[in-house]
Amino acid sequence: MINGGIGYDFKGKPYFALAGVGLQDGYDWDERIKELRDRYRVPSGELKFESLVSKPKFSAAVINALLDQQAPLFVEVVDKRYFICTCIASFQLLPPCLGYPESMRLEFLKNAVADFLNAHASGRVLDSFVASCLMPGGATLRASFSSLRDLATKTTYEGAAAQVAKGFGLMVEVVEAEYRELSVAQHHPWLNFLPPPELNRHSKQGWMLLNLTSFTSIYARMNRYYRRRLAGIRLVHDQQFEVGSILRQDKAAAERMRSKMDLPYTSRFDDRVEQVDALDPGQSHEVVGVQIADVVAGATMRFFRDSNTSTSMSSELREAMMRLISAEDERTGYGLKQVVPTGKVRTSVPVA
C-alpha cells in the first residue's frame, strides 16, 4: 500500500480483489470448465482473468456456474485509497489503546471517519501516515497528527462535513493527549498508533498488506459459513513466496484468537476460528480452483474499476457481477464483501 502512484492513483489499479471458491467433493469442476472453454472458444492453458479480457462471456459463465452450483464463495474487494483511510481511522484516530469497546457503534464511527478522510484528505495526509509506518518514531507520528489536525481545521467545509470535521478535530486532540501520557510510561509509545507490521520469510516488515487482510477476512467468513466446523477443509492459496510465511503465521494467529473472550466486533464473520486441515501453496496452472478464483477476483476488480469510469463492460459480465452482489448474505459470510467508501457501495435489489 505504500506504492500509491502519483496522487494515490495506484497506477490505474485502484481496487484489489481476492476470491475464495469452495470446490466440494462430488462435482467435477475440471469437466465443467472444459465445457465452458469449448463453448466460448477459450484455448487450453492456465486461466488468468487478464488474458480473458476479450472473453467476458466466458468469465460471466464461470461466475454464473459457481452461483448455480451454490458453491461456497468468499470474495473481498478493496478500494486501496479507502483502505489507507480505514487504517488511519482504526489505528491513529480510534486506536485500541483508547479502550473503546468493540461494538456496532464503534464500527459505524470508524466507517464515518474513513469516509470523511477519503473525501477530504490530501496526499500530504496520506503521505504523513505512510511515513509514520515506514519510519516509526515520535517525530513521524507527530507529523501525522499535525496533518490530521490541519485537515480538521480547514474552513471550507459546509453542512454535514463541517460537523464531522468538528468531531474529527476532537479525536485528534484526544489521541495527541493519549500519546503524551504514554510517552511518560513507555519506551516506544508511537507503536500504539500504528497498524502492526508483518514479517516475511526474510524478516522484512510489510505494512498494510491487502492480500493478508483480505485473506484473514475470508478465513473468518469461512468459519462463520461452516459454523466453526472447518475440519476436513483444505485451503489452497496461489503460491506467493514473499508472503507465504505471513499467510501461515496469520492463519495460526486467527486460530489462536478462538480462546479470547473479548474479540473485535464483526458483522460478517466469526473470529473464533477452528483449525482447517492445511494451508497449501498451489501452482495456479495445476489447480483449477485457484484459476477459477483468479477469474472471479479479476472480474470483481474490473467491475468496480469500470463502474467508476467511462469504460464500458459487457452486459453479460455486468449481469453476472450484479448477481454475485445480490447473493451476499451477511448472516453466513457468503458472497462479496465491499471495503469501499459508502457512496461507492454497489447494491442489487432483486425484482420479482
Sequence and secondary structure as in RCSB ss.txt:
>XXXX:A:sequence
MINGGIGYDFKGKPYFALAGVGLQDGYDWDERIKELRDRYRVPSGELKFESLVSKPKFSAAVINALLDQQAPLFV
EVVDKRYFICTCIASFQLLPPCLGYPESMRLEFLKNAVADFLNAHASGRVLDSFVASCLMPGGATLRASFSSLRD
LATKTTYEGAAAQVAKGFGLMVEVVEAEYRELSVAQHHPWLNFLPPPELNRHSKQGWMLLNLTSFTSIYARMNRY
YRRRLAGIRLVHDQQFEVGSILRQDKAAAERMRSKMDLPYTSRFDDRVEQVDALDPGQSHEVVGVQIADVVAGAT
MRFFRDSNTSTSMSSELREAMMRLISAEDERTGYGLKQVVPTGKVRTSVPVA
>XXXX:A:secstr
     GGG GGG  EEEEEEE   TT  HHHHHHHHHHHHT  SS   GGGGTT HHHHHHHHHHHHHTT  EEE
EEEEHHHHHHHHIIIIIIS GGG     HHHHHHHHHHHHHHHHH  HHHHHHHHHHHHS SHHHHHHHHHHHHH
HHT S   THHHHHHHHHHHHHHHHHHHHHHHHHH S GGGGGS   EE TT  EE S HHHHHHHHHHHHHHHH
TTT  TT EEEEE  TTTHHHHHHHHHHHHHGGG SS    SS   S    SEEEEE TTT HHHHHHHHHHHHH
HHHHHHHTSS    HHHHHHHHHHHHT BTTTTBEEEEES GGG        
